[in-house]
Amino acid sequence: MNRIVAGLFVVASAFGLSAAQAPIFIEAESFADHGGWSLDTQFVVGMGSSYLLAHGVGKPVVDAKTKFTAPEAGSYHVWVRTKDWVAPWKAPGTPGRFQLMVNGKALATEFGTKGAEWHWQEGGAIDLAAGETTLALHDLTGFDGRCDAILLSADASYRPPEGAALAEARRGWLNLPSGPEDAGDYDLVVVGGGYSGMGAAISAARQSLKVAFIQDRFVLGGNGSSEIRVWANGGTMRGKYPHLGEIVEEFADHAPDCPADPEFFGADVKEQVCRREKTMSLFLGHFVRTAEMDSATGRIRSITALDVRTGRERRFRGKFFVDCTGHGELGAQAGAKYSMAPKGRMGMSNLWFYQEEEGPQTWPETPWALPLEMGDFPAQKKSKSVIDGKPFMKAEWFWESGFDQDPIKGAELVRDWNLRAAFGAFSALKTGADKPKHVNSALKWVAYVGGPRESRLLEGDVILSREDIISQRDFPDGCVATTWDIDLHYPKEQYAKKFPENPFISRAEFGAGVDKKDGYPVPYRCFYSTNVPNLFMAGRCVSVTHQALGTIRVMRTCGMMGEVVGKAAYVCVAKNVDPRGVYEKHLPLLLELISEPGAMRRDSIAGKLQRDPHIADVAPFFQKGSDPLSIAAGKRPATAATNKVVSLDIPGILVDETAAAFRGTWTRGDNLRPFIGDGYRYSKSANGEAKYSFTVPKNGRYELRLSWVDDPNRATQVPCKIERGTETLLKLRLNQRSSKADAKGFHSLGVFEFQPGIENAVTLSTSGTDGYVHADCLQIVEAKH
């Protein structure tokens, strides 16, 4: 509180005012006790500050509290910087309502009830005694009320400033220095604390570089954090450089589901792995807002970061910088060349889940939420794991919006639209046609931190394209193995009818051609700026096209980019070259370094690499379905613990997809489980076909059983034809989005008479389907009489 009081007298002196006339300014984020309010740091670019958010998922949160000193007794006019967060859509109701409590008494005004934009809402006048005063933010709804700051003025005519004037006034009110404080000199400054940032910071520190690692939130992991809970994908430790990914596997999650219990995302593990690096300084809760450039060379001299709690600024000078922000924010500040698709970008997801309780659960009316009915959104799937000892019903990755919205300045609106969709969907469950089924349903968690996928793509010396990947173009600096499909998201037409201008459910469109076992080696030249000489980048803002982003954007792959960048930064320092010079003059050295284990470190720039015995060995990762740790955490069946379901355990005649005849384009997959053999194939090509031919050893009645795994992107009307010789016995339409399968994934097609010596067939077609057709194994077993 001394900081606030000191600020009062500075302002009073500067403007010739008495202490009583000077405004009393209190940042909400600086409250001594946040209570149940969350510190939201996501939207500093859009609104200029972090703020407190009452994210109670329909239940009012515990008060946030603090104290300040009134210099003189008197009448003070109150202003609260807030907004009505559903007002941009003129939605009925005011879900963000809260009160300001002064010395335990609520002001008459309810805040968060006006204005589509952030503004100062007037709260009337109060009488204060001189001395200490207690403030509290009292949430009334649990539905995302928000408070940026509170201002009290003894001058009845005073009106708080906005825009640039507000930013300047904050500095005076908080008694901040005229400029940023010096945070020191570094070899490498890493901005962004997701997988790519962690990979870069740790990799560089193990090469003895002095590293500043800056993250705007207070947890690490980006989309793979305990706040967002998207499990990390992308194969590690494979391809040309199988040691890449070892650093990533030291901190990567092994969550059994998405979303899952936050403990599986290892916030403590991620921070501990970073903090044990002696030459790395970790700065959590710091948002980088400006880059100072050298006009003569075009290099970044320093960056200035805002402490999101205190408003203080720190300047970090560096030889080299790496943008791991996802949005390419540092690159944009530095004037780096970038592109951003004007439309058709992938959006932001906010995951959520509900659980069944033992008794009836109340749910308030939500007239301001999206007015949804059953059928306006996909049914929630039952989890593969548990939270608090119970299974849960999950809304997962495809709850996604913002495809054509501004992904940077408009990010708060995108997140808020997702919240309206989530709350509207749960209201439909509680009050709609399926109300009797959801009497005991309780909404337990909705992510308030959004998981974005696509915005700026910074330009490097190589812009990797889909064609490069599909044709397996061999770059001499190819290094990071990308193993994910070319997976792009678009609005799902089925659910886009009610809100065509801003759909909130997506579909994944997969492109074939990526080697999912060994991966495609992404070139190093995608990882540095083509026009800012000392700027690296890693993560989803690297130099690729929109289509190529579909494969490189998953978190483990992004983390391996960081590993390469950290080692390239060492070459820059050791050889006194820029990132481009690493490729042009020292590529063999970089390739030698990325061939070394991740646990290798050196004590000085000239020192030798040695194995750190304190770093444990790690195992490679390919996908969640075959990850033993993920499977164990989810307590999944033992048959799913290996890379395949053993065919010898299955009775009858088996025709796996490897023996089927395919027409059209089909992609091999092994992500959905269970499957038979080494995987399955899937397709949505216009005229695809999968034909399973078989004969039987004797006359008799046989049951035909086909295996598939239900998934939201599978087709609901798959043409299936059953033939006996030249005779068509039956034509079916299979719903592969819904499953009544046995433990190994088989579905009965019916019982039929077959004779030996005749070739029979079951044929699947993709013609006219509304999703991907899944082709795995056909089982033929004698029917029991």
Long-range contacts (C-beta under 8 A, 24 or more apart in sequence): 1-67, 1-68, 1-69, 3-174, 3-175, 3-310, 4-68, 4-69, 4-174, 5-68, 5-69, 5-71, 6-175, 7-172, 7-173, 7-174, 7-175, 8-71, 8-173, 10-172, 10-175, 11-172, 11-173, 14-172, 18-72, 19-71, 19-72, 20-71, 20-72, 20-74, 20-154, 21-153, 21-154, 21-155, 22-71, 23-151, 23-152, 23-153, 23-158, 23-160, 23-173, 24-68, 24-70, 24-76, 24-151, 24-152, 24-153, 25-149, 25-150, 25-151, 25-169, 25-170, 25-173, 25-174, 26-66, 26-68, 26-135, 26-149, 26-150, 26-151, 27-148, 27-149, 27-170, 27-174, 27-311, 28-52, 28-64, 28-137, 28-147, 28-148, 28-149, 28-150, 29-308, 29-309, 30-66, 30-309, 30-310, 30-311, 31-64, 31-65, 31-66, 31-135, 31-137, 32-65, 32-66, 32-67, 33-64, 33-65, 33-66, 34-64, 35-61, 35-62, 35-63, 35-64, 35-65, 35-136, 35-137, 36-61, 36-62, 36-63, 36-64, 36-139, 37-61, 37-62, 37-64, 37-137, 37-139, 37-147, 38-448, 39-218, 39-308, 39-309, 40-146, 40-448, 40-449, 41-216, 41-217, 41-285, 41-287, 41-308, 42-216, 42-217, 42-411, 42-412, 42-415, 42-449, 42-450, 43-411, 43-412, 44-216, 44-287, 44-289, 44-306, 44-308, 45-329, 45-408, 45-409, 45-411, 46-408, 46-409, 46-410, 46-411, 46-412, 47-118, 47-148, 47-412, 48-166, 48-167, 49-148, 49-149, 50-287, 50-308, 50-309, 51-146, 51-147, 51-148, 52-137, 52-146, 52-147, 52-148, 53-144, 53-145, 53-146, 53-448, 54-96, 54-98, 54-137, 54-139, 54-141, 54-142, 54-143, 54-144, 54-145, 54-146, 55-142, 55-144, 55-446, 55-448, 56-139, 56-141, 56-142, 56-143, 57-142, 57-443, 57-444, 57-445, 57-446, 58-141, 58-142, 58-143, 58-363, 58-364, 58-423, 58-443, 59-142, 60-138, 60-139, 60-140, 60-141, 60-142, 61-139, 61-142, 63-101, 63-136, 63-137, 63-138, 63-139, 64-136, 64-137, 65-134, 65-135, 65-136, 65-137, 66-134, 66-135, 66-136, 67-132, 67-133, 67-134, 67-135, 68-132, 68-133, 68-135, 69-131, 69-132, 69-133, 70-128, 70-129, 70-130, 70-131, 70-132, 70-133, 70-152, 71-130, 72-130, 72-154, 73-127, 73-128, 73-129, 73-130, 74-127, 74-128, 74-154, 75-125, 75-126, 75-127, 75-128, 75-154, 75-156, 76-125, 76-126, 76-127, 76-128, 76-152, 76-153, 76-154, 77-122, 77-123, 77-124, 77-125, 77-152, 77-153, 77-154, 77-155, 77-156, 77-158, 78-107, 78-109, 78-122, 78-123, 78-124, 78-125, 78-126, 78-150, 78-151, 78-152, 79-120, 79-121, 79-122, 79-123, 79-150, 79-151, 79-152, 79-153, 79-160, 80-111, 80-120, 80-121, 80-123, 80-147, 80-149, 80-150, 80-151, 81-118, 81-119, 81-120, 81-121, 81-147, 81-148, 81-149, 81-150, 81-151, 81-160, 82-111, 82-112, 82-115, 82-118, 82-119, 82-121, 82-145, 82-146, 82-147, 82-148, 83-112, 83-114, 83-115, 83-116, 83-117, 83-118, 83-119, 83-146, 84-112, 84-113, 84-114, 84-115, 84-116, 85-112, 85-144, 85-146, 85-416, 86-368, 86-416, 86-420, 87-114, 87-115, 87-116, 88-116, 88-413, 88-416, 89-420, 91-367, 91-368, 91-369, 91-420, 92-367, 92-368, 93-366, 93-367, 93-368, 94-368, 95-141, 95-143, 95-144, 95-145, 95-366, 95-368, 95-369, 96-141, 96-143, 96-144, 96-145, 96-146, 97-140, 97-141, 97-145, 98-137, 98-138, 98-139, 98-140, 98-141, 98-145, 98-147, 99-137, 99-138, 99-140, 100-135, 100-136, 100-137, 100-138, 100-150, 101-134, 101-135, 101-136, 101-137, 101-138, 102-126, 102-128, 102-133, 102-134, 102-135, 103-133, 103-134, 104-134, 104-136, 106-138, 110-140, 111-145, 111-147, 112-145, 112-146, 112-147, 118-148, 119-162, 120-151, 120-159, 120-160, 120-162, 125-156, 126-152, 128-152, 141-364, 143-366, 143-423, 144-416, 144-419, 144-448, 170-311, 171-311, 174-310, 174-311, 176-311, 176-312, 176-313, 177-312, 177-313, 179-313, 179-315, 180-304, 180-312, 180-313, 180-314, 180-315, 181-312, 181-313, 181-314, 181-315, 182-314, 182-315, 183-212, 183-283, 183-305, 183-314, 183-315, 183-316, 184-212, 184-281, 184-316, 184-317, 185-210, 185-317, 185-318, 186-210, 186-211, 186-212, 186-281, 186-316, 186-317, 186-318, 186-319, 187-211, 187-318, 187-319, 187-320, 187-569, 187-573, 188-212, 188-318, 188-319, 188-320, 188-321, 188-322, 188-566, 188-569, 188-573, 189-214, 189-303, 189-316, 189-318, 189-320, 189-321, 189-322, 190-214, 190-321, 190-322, 190-324, 190-562, 191-288, 191-303, 191-321, 191-322, 191-323, 191-324, 191-325, 191-329, 191-330, 192-222, 192-323, 192-324, 192-325, 192-326, 192-330, 192-539, 193-217, 193-219, 193-220, 193-221, 193-222, 193-284, 193-324, 194-220, 194-221, 194-222, 194-223, 194-224, 194-225, 194-324, 194-326, 194-539, 194-555, 194-558, 195-221, 195-222, 195-224, 195-232, 195-248, 195-252, 195-539, 195-555, 195-556, 195-558, 195-559, 195-562, 196-222, 196-324, 196-538, 196-539, 196-540, 196-558, 196-559, 196-561, 196-562, 196-565, 197-222, 197-322, 197-324, 197-538, 197-539, 197-562, 198-248, 198-251, 198-270, 198-273, 198-274, 198-559, 198-562, 199-247, 199-248, 199-538, 199-558, 199-559, 199-560, 199-561, 199-562, 199-563, 199-565, 199-566, 200-322, 200-324, 200-536, 200-538, 200-561, 200-562, 200-563, 200-565, 200-566, 200-569, 201-274, 201-277, 201-280, 201-282, 201-562, 201-566, 202-247, 202-250, 202-273, 202-274, 202-277, 202-280, 202-562, 202-563, 202-566, 203-247, 203-562, 203-563, 203-564, 203-565, 203-566, 203-567, 203-598, 204-280, 204-565, 204-566, 204-567, 204-569, 204-570, 205-277, 205-278, 205-279, 205-280, 205-566, 206-247, 206-277, 206-566, 206-598, 206-600, 206-601, 206-602, 206-612, 207-566, 207-567, 207-569, 207-570, 207-593, 207-601, 207-602, 208-279, 208-570, 208-601, 208-602, 208-603, 208-604, 208-605, 208-607, 209-279, 209-566, 209-569, 209-570, 209-573, 210-279, 211-277, 211-279, 211-280, 211-281, 212-280, 212-281, 212-283, 212-316, 212-318, 213-274, 213-280, 213-281, 213-282, 213-283, 214-283, 214-286, 214-288, 214-303, 214-305, 214-316, 215-282, 215-283, 215-284, 215-285, 215-286, 216-285, 216-286, 216-287, 216-288, 216-308, 217-284, 217-285, 217-449, 218-284, 218-285, 219-267, 219-270, 219-271, 219-284, 220-251, 220-267, 220-270, 220-271, 220-274, 220-284, 221-253, 221-265, 221-266, 221-267, 221-270, 222-326, 222-539, 222-555, 223-451, 223-452, 223-555, 224-252, 224-253, 224-265, 224-555, 225-265, 225-267, 225-270, 225-449, 226-262, 226-263, 226-265, 226-266, 226-267, 227-447, 227-448, 227-449, 228-351, 228-447, 228-449, 228-450, 228-451, 229-255, 229-258, 229-259, 229-260, 229-262, 229-265, 229-351, 229-447, 230-258, 230-259, 230-349, 230-351, 230-397, 230-451, 230-555, 231-255, 231-257, 231-258, 231-260, 231-624, 231-630, 232-554, 232-555, 232-556, 232-559, 233-484, 233-554, 233-555, 233-556, 233-623, 233-624, 234-482, 234-483, 234-484, 234-554, 234-555, 234-556, 234-557, 234-558, 234-559, 234-560, 234-621, 235-481, 235-483, 235-516, 235-517, 235-519, 235-556, 235-557, 235-620, 235-621, 235-622, 235-623, 236-481, 236-556, 236-559, 236-560, 236-620, 236-621, 237-618, 237-619, 237-620, 237-621, 238-481, 238-483, 238-517, 238-518, 238-519, 238-620, 238-622, 239-481, 239-518, 239-519, 239-521, 240-478, 240-479, 240-481, 240-521, 241-479, 241-481, 241-521, 241-591, 241-594, 241-595, 242-620, 243-594, 243-595, 243-596, 243-597, 243-598, 244-479, 244-480, 244-481, 244-560, 244-563, 244-564, 244-594, 244-598, 245-481, 245-556, 245-559, 245-560, 245-563, 245-598, 245-620, 245-621, 246-597, 246-598, 246-599, 246-618, 247-559, 247-563, 247-598, 248-556, 248-559, 248-560, 248-563, 248-598, 249-618, 249-619, 249-620, 249-621, 250-598, 250-615, 250-616, 250-618, 252-555, 252-556, 252-559, 252-621, 254-627, 254-629, 254-630, 254-633, 255-624, 255-630, 255-633, 256-384, 256-385, 256-624, 256-630, 256-631, 256-633, 256-634, 256-635, 256-636, 257-383, 257-384, 257-385, 257-394, 257-634, 258-351, 258-394, 258-396, 258-397, 259-351, 259-352, 259-353, 259-394, 259-396, 259-445, 259-447, 260-383, 260-385, 260-387, 260-633, 261-385, 261-386, 261-387, 261-388, 264-385, 264-633, 283-314, 285-309, 286-314, 288-325, 288-329, 288-330, 288-333, 289-313, 289-333, 290-333, 291-321, 291-330, 291-333, 291-334, 293-334, 293-335, 297-533, 298-335, 298-531, 298-532, 298-533, 299-532, 299-533, 299-534, 300-334, 300-532, 300-534, 300-535, 303-330, 303-333, 318-534, 319-534, 319-572, 319-573, 320-534, 320-535, 320-536, 320-569, 320-572, 320-573, 320-579, 321-534, 321-535, 321-536, 322-535, 322-536, 322-537, 322-538, 322-562, 322-565, 322-569, 323-458, 323-535, 323-536, 323-537, 323-538, 323-539, 323-541, 324-537, 324-538, 324-539, 324-541, 324-562, 325-539, 325-541, 326-452, 326-455, 326-539, 326-540, 326-541, 327-407, 327-408, 327-452, 327-455, 327-456, 327-541, 328-455, 328-456, 328-457, 328-458, 328-537, 328-541, 329-408, 329-456, 330-535, 331-456, 331-458, 331-529, 331-532, 331-535, 331-537, 331-541, 332-456, 334-529, 334-532, 334-535, 335-531, 335-532, 336-458, 336-459, 336-529, 336-531, 336-532, 336-535, 337-458, 337-459, 337-529, 337-530, 337-531, 338-456, 338-457, 338-458, 338-459, 338-541, 339-456, 339-457, 339-459, 340-407, 340-455, 340-456, 340-457, 341-454, 341-546, 343-403, 343-404, 344-403, 344-404, 344-490, 344-546, 345-402, 345-403, 345-404, 345-407, 345-453, 345-454, 345-455, 345-546, 346-400, 346-403, 346-453, 346-454, 346-488, 346-489, 346-506, 346-549, 347-400, 347-401, 347-402, 347-403, 347-405, 347-407, 347-414, 347-452, 347-453, 347-454, 347-489, 347-506, 348-400, 348-401, 348-402, 348-407, 348-411, 348-414, 348-415, 348-418, 348-450, 348-451, 348-452, 348-453, 349-397, 349-398, 349-399, 349-400, 349-418, 349-450, 349-451, 349-453, 350-399, 350-415, 350-418, 350-419, 350-422, 350-446, 350-447, 350-448, 350-449, 350-450, 350-451, 351-394, 351-395, 351-396, 351-397, 351-399, 351-446, 351-447, 351-451, 352-394, 352-395, 352-399, 352-422, 352-426, 352-443, 352-445, 352-446, 352-447, 353-380, 353-383, 353-387, 353-392, 353-393, 353-394, 353-395, 353-444, 353-445, 354-380, 354-392, 354-393, 354-426, 354-429, 354-441, 354-442, 354-443, 354-444, 355-387, 355-388, 355-390, 355-391, 355-392, 355-393, 355-441, 355-442, 355-444, 356-390, 356-440, 356-441, 356-442, 357-440, 357-441, 357-442, 358-440, 359-440, 360-439, 360-440, 361-439, 361-440, 361-441, 361-442, 363-426, 363-427, 363-430, 363-431, 363-443, 365-427, 366-423, 366-424, 366-427, 368-420, 369-420, 369-421, 369-423, 369-424, 369-427, 370-420, 370-421, 370-423, 370-424, 370-425, 370-499, 370-504, 371-424, 372-421, 372-424, 372-425, 372-427, 372-428, 372-498, 373-428, 373-432, 373-433, 374-428, 374-429, 374-432, 374-433, 374-434, 376-425, 376-428, 376-495, 376-498, 377-421, 377-425, 377-428, 377-495, 377-504, 377-505, 378-495, 378-505, 378-712, 381-712, 384-634, 384-636, 385-633, 385-634, 385-635, 386-635, 387-444, 392-444, 393-441, 395-422, 395-425, 397-506, 398-489, 398-492, 398-505, 398-506, 398-507, 398-508, 398-712, 399-504, 399-505, 400-453, 400-489, 400-504, 400-505, 400-506, 401-502, 401-503, 401-504, 402-452, 402-502, 403-489, 403-490, 403-491, 403-503, 403-506, 404-502, 405-502, 407-452, 407-454, 407-455, 408-455, 408-456, 411-450, 411-452, 414-450, 415-448, 415-450, 417-502, 417-504, 418-450, 418-504, 419-446, 419-448, 421-504, 422-446, 453-489, 453-540, 453-553, 454-540, 454-546, 454-549, 454-553, 455-541, 456-541, 457-541, 457-542, 457-543, 457-544, 457-545, 457-546, 457-549, 458-529, 458-535, 458-537, 458-541, 458-542, 458-543, 459-529, 459-530, 459-531, 459-543, 460-525, 460-526, 460-527, 460-528, 460-529, 460-530, 460-537, 460-542, 460-543, 461-525, 461-528, 461-530, 461-543, 461-580, 461-583, 462-523, 462-525, 462-526, 462-543, 463-526, 463-543, 463-544, 463-545, 464-522, 464-523, 464-526, 464-543, 464-544, 464-545, 464-548, 464-552, 465-544, 465-545, 465-547, 465-548, 466-511, 466-513, 466-545, 466-547, 466-548, 466-550, 468-548, 469-513, 469-514, 469-520, 469-548, 469-551, 470-511, 470-512, 470-513, 472-515, 472-520, 475-521, 475-523, 475-525, 476-523, 476-587, 477-523, 477-524, 477-525, 477-583, 477-587, 477-590, 477-591, 478-520, 478-521, 478-522, 478-523, 478-524, 479-521, 479-522, 479-523, 479-524, 479-564, 479-591, 479-594, 480-521, 480-522, 480-552, 480-557, 480-560, 480-561, 480-564, 481-518, 481-519, 481-520, 481-521, 481-522, 481-557, 481-560, 482-514, 482-519, 482-520, 482-522, 482-551, 482-552, 482-557, 483-514, 483-515, 483-516, 483-517, 483-518, 483-519, 483-520, 483-551, 483-557, 483-622, 484-514, 484-516, 484-550, 484-551, 484-552, 484-553, 484-554, 484-557, 485-510, 485-511, 485-512, 485-514, 485-516, 485-550, 485-551, 485-667, 486-510, 486-511, 486-512, 486-513, 486-514, 486-547, 486-548, 486-550, 486-551, 487-511, 487-550, 487-551, 488-546, 488-547, 488-549, 488-550, 494-770, 507-712, 507-713, 507-771, 508-713, 510-667, 510-682, 510-772, 511-547, 511-550, 512-665, 512-666, 512-667, 514-551, 516-622, 516-668, 516-669, 516-670, 517-622, 520-551, 522-552, 522-561, 524-564, 524-568, 524-582, 524-583, 524-587, 524-590, 525-583, 527-561, 527-564, 527-565, 527-568, 527-579, 528-565, 528-568, 528-579, 528-580, 529-579, 533-578, 533-579, 533-580, 534-572, 534-578, 534-579, 535-579, 536-565, 536-568, 536-569, 536-579, 537-565, 538-562, 538-564, 538-565, 556-621, 563-594, 563-598, 564-590, 564-594, 567-593, 567-594, 570-605, 573-605, 574-605, 574-606, 623-670, 623-671, 624-671, 625-670, 625-671, 625-672, 625-673, 626-670, 637-674, 637-743, 639-674, 639-743, 639-744, 640-673, 640-674, 643-670, 643-678, 644-675, 644-676, 644-677, 644-678, 644-679, 645-674, 645-675, 645-676, 645-677, 645-744, 645-745, 647-676, 647-677, 650-676, 650-744, 650-779, 651-781, 652-705, 652-779, 652-780, 652-781, 652-782, 653-694, 653-696, 653-779, 653-780, 653-781, 654-777, 654-778, 654-779, 654-780, 655-692, 655-693, 655-694, 655-777, 655-778, 655-780, 656-776, 656-777, 657-681, 657-690, 657-775, 657-776, 657-777, 659-692, 660-690, 660-691, 660-692, 660-693, 660-775, 660-778, 661-689, 661-690, 661-691, 661-693, 662-688, 662-689, 662-690, 662-691, 662-775, 663-687, 663-688, 663-689, 663-691, 664-688, 664-689, 664-766, 666-690, 666-775, 672-709, 672-711, 672-774, 673-709, 674-707, 674-709, 674-743, 674-744, 674-745, 675-707, 675-709, 675-745, 675-776, 675-777, 676-707, 676-744, 676-745, 676-776, 676-777, 677-777, 680-707, 680-708, 680-709, 680-774, 680-775, 680-776, 680-777, 681-774, 681-775, 681-776, 682-714, 682-772, 682-773, 682-774, 682-775, 683-766, 683-772, 683-773, 683-775, 684-715, 684-766, 684-769, 684-771, 684-772, 684-773, 685-766, 686-766, 686-767, 687-766, 687-767, 688-765, 688-766, 688-767, 688-773, 689-763, 689-764, 689-765, 689-766, 690-763, 690-764, 690-773, 690-775, 691-761, 691-762, 691-763, 691-764, 692-761, 692-762, 692-763, 692-778, 693-759, 693-760, 693-761, 694-759, 694-760, 694-761, 694-762, 694-778, 694-780, 695-756, 695-757, 695-758, 695-759, 695-760, 696-754, 696-755, 696-756, 696-760, 696-780, 697-756, 698-756, 699-753, 699-754, 699-755, 699-756, 700-753, 700-754, 700-782, 700-783, 701-751, 701-752, 701-753, 701-782, 701-783, 701-785, 702-751, 702-752, 702-753, 702-754, 702-780, 702-781, 702-782, 702-783, 703-748, 703-749, 703-750, 703-751, 703-780, 703-781, 703-782, 703-783, 704-748, 704-749, 704-750, 704-751, 704-752, 704-762, 704-778, 704-779, 704-780, 705-746, 705-747, 705-748, 705-749, 705-778, 705-779, 705-780, 705-781, 706-734, 706-746, 706-747, 706-749, 706-762, 706-776, 706-777, 706-778, 706-779, 707-741, 707-744, 707-745, 707-746, 707-747, 707-776, 707-777, 707-778, 707-779, 708-734, 708-736, 708-739, 708-741, 708-745, 708-747, 708-774, 708-775, 708-776, 709-739, 709-741, 709-745, 709-774, 709-776, 710-736, 710-737, 710-738, 710-739, 710-741, 711-736, 711-737, 711-772, 711-774, 712-737, 713-771, 713-772, 714-771, 714-772, 714-773, 714-774, 715-766, 715-769, 715-770, 715-771, 715-772, 715-773, 716-769, 716-770, 716-771, 717-768, 717-769, 717-770, 718-764, 718-765, 718-766, 718-769, 718-773, 719-764, 719-765, 719-767, 719-768, 719-769, 720-749, 720-762, 720-763, 720-764, 720-765, 721-761, 721-762, 721-763, 721-765, 722-749, 722-750, 722-752, 722-760, 722-761, 722-762, 723-760, 723-761, 723-762, 723-763, 724-752, 724-753, 724-754, 724-758, 724-760, 725-758, 725-759, 725-760, 734-764, 736-771, 736-772, 736-773, 736-774, 737-771, 745-776, 746-777, 746-779, 751-783
